[in-house]
């Protein structure tokens, strides 16, 4: 029997003024992997999928049109949490890439070790060892 990869059930979706710069920062500083990037005729990122482990973030360029773009026009920054195995090594990579660090690696009362950053357009990215469980 062939095992098929399972798609994530929840996928955060973000829009960026400069989606190409966001993709570069998210892959270089945070270690996300480009799964797909589609551009429109004007060279804007119409849709991109970046993965980390079994999770995914979708993103695109602001102002490319469509219902999601219009609904998100006045939206503020968003926040994404990603579970990582080695918080300190992940933090070091991000810091060496020049990412704004909002909170260094910190042991939390609930047993997680986390750190927090801000991307080029103000979105908050938290990385830590907290692994919530989903009942199947």
HELIX and SHEET records of a PDB file:
HELIX    1   1 UNK A   19  UNK A   28  1                                  10    
HELIX    2   2 UNK A   67  UNK A   71  1                                   5    
HELIX    3   3 UNK A   87  UNK A   96  1                                  10    
SHEET    1   A 4 UNK A  12  UNK A  16  0                                        
SHEET    2   A 4 UNK A  55  UNK A  61  1                                        
SHEET    3   A 4 UNK A  45  UNK A  52 -1                                        
SHEET    4   A 4 UNK A  33  UNK A  39 -1                                        
SHEET    1   B 4 UNK A  79  UNK A  83  0                                        
SHEET    2   B 4 UNK A 124  UNK A 128  1                                        
SHEET    3   B 4 UNK A 113  UNK A 118 -1                                        
SHEET    4   B 4 UNK A 100  UNK A 107 -1                                        
END                                                                             
